[in-house]
Amino acid sequence: MAKSRLFAQPLVSYKDAKWSVAALLHGVWWHAGRGRQIADGIRIAGIGRSRVGYLYRRLCKEQNVDDGDPLRYDVCLEFDHSDALRMFESLDQESPASHALNLLAVVTGGPIGACRMIWSTDHFKTIYATDQLFTYRPNVFDSLESRDGKNQEINADACRALAIAWQTEKSSGDGRLSRALYFFQHAWLSANLDVTCLNLAIVLETLCAPHSQSETSHQIAFNTAHLRGGTAAAKKETFALIRKFYGLRSGITHGGSVDQPTLFDFVPPVFHLCASLLRRLLLDPKLAAVIDDEAERRRLFAGFMFGDG
């Protein structure tokens, strides 16, 4: 995901330095007042008049980063020494920043527009290096962003939810929840909605596929509706949406051409549904553990079918 790294200053032995790194986020807005601790060594805050914001604007002016025109970054995630050093050596989808940004997309129910990393060895008095984790993808971001922008606001509740989600994912290991989160990230990081569609289908199948292979799409829609919950009417609406979505998914995987209006009609609501589903699991560690345990998951889905769930 990283594009090109710019070094603002030389450093002879970078492993001996006291590292910090900030992930500057575009497309989300800070409404939580003071900064908040998410986990040990991880903090989220508004950029505002912070050191990081000042350094980024200076970097644009002095070294023509982002063509000298600062992008509207409003939120940043800050990581301490060990994570900062690790991400300096390897900045990829398994990095702590990538995990945190994906969880933030789940918690807010909207994608992150762009992300720039800034490393410092003196707690952001100066910049050591900068890099792009990913760039703006207008086709997908503009489609998945809510029309009123409300799901992009980071308030105190979102910060608390992010802290819980971080601990739940950390505890889940390499089970279904972890794999679903991996493909959810690929969905909103894509540059094209048809690829987003396929990754969202994998999210649904990872979490809600039946243990038998008969009438798979019907059972995925049924399990999704019940796992998401809500009133009987809401469950019927979810079921109908997933059934129609799977018709779109089949058209793509079988080589058919899908017009853009159809993608715009079905992919954004299924994205928000998947975010809602993942959010429910991440904020309920006991339910997340059930989904990660094949025997418990089977019992849960059987309960949906026979009226116990």
HUGI-V991785 format. One line per field, one symbol per residue. ss: DSSP state (~ for helix, > for strand, _ for the rest). burial: I if it has 16 or more other C-alpha atoms within 10 Angstrom, else O. Layout:
ss = ???
burial = ???
This chain:
ss = _____>>______~~~___>>>>>>>__>>_____>>>>__>>>>>____~~~~~~~~~~~~~_~~~~____>>>>>>>_~~~~~~~~~______~~~~~~~~~~~~~_____>>>>>>>________>>>>>>___~~~~~~~_____~~~>>_~~~~~~~~~~~~~~~~~___~~~~~~~~~~~~~~___~~~~~~~~~~~~~~~~_______~~~~~~~~~~~~~___~~~~~~~~~~~~~~~~~~~~~~______~~~~~~~~~~~~~~~~~~~~~~~__~~~~~~~~_~~~~~~~~~~~~____
burial = OIOOOOOOOOOOOOOOOOIIIIIIIIIIIIOIOOIIIIOOOIIIIIIOOOOIIOIIIIIIOOOOIOOOOIIOIIIIIIIIIOIIIOIIOOIOIOOIIIIIIIIIIIIIIIIIIIIIIIIIIOIIOIIIIIIIIIIIIOOIIOIIIIOOOOIIIIOIOIIOIIIIIIOIIOOIOOIIIIOIIIIIIIIIIIIIIIIIIIIIIIIIIIIIIIOOOOOOIIIIIIIIIIIIOOOOOOIOOIIOIIIOIIOIIOOIOOOOOOOOOOIOOIIIIIIIIIIIIIIIIIIOIOIIIIIIOOOOIOOIIOOOOOOOO
